[in-house]
Amino acid sequence: MKLRFISMIVALSVLLAFPAFALDLHQARDAGILGEKNDGYVAVLKKTPEAEALAKDINKKRAQEYERISKQNDQPVKVISNLAAKQIAKGINAGNKYQDTNGNWKTR
């Protein structure tokens, strides 16, 4: 009974601490988990469920923003996302991965 109680406490502690393990975009790029694609979106370089979820969330938000900017400037979304990709690649930290215009992965 006591062992069961301790196991439940440990399991609960792990579940409550889980958000502390959550990565943000910058941490994921710095760790080589996510890379910046040449189309303005992120790619998962080291697959984990957390990385997949983070990439999906970031790409969804970027798609919404690209759509908004596209409508504002009467330009195709692809033009906006490609321009954004160039700006993003210029601003990433040393050691981060990005795709060049030919789709080759590079390290800043």
Buried (B, 14 or more C-beta within 10 A) or exposed (E): EEEEEEEEEEEEEEEEEEEEEEBEBEEBBBBEBBBBBBBBBBBBBEEEEBBEEBBEEBBEEBBEBBEEBBEEEEEEBEEBBBBBBEEBBEEBEEEBBBBEEEEEBEEB
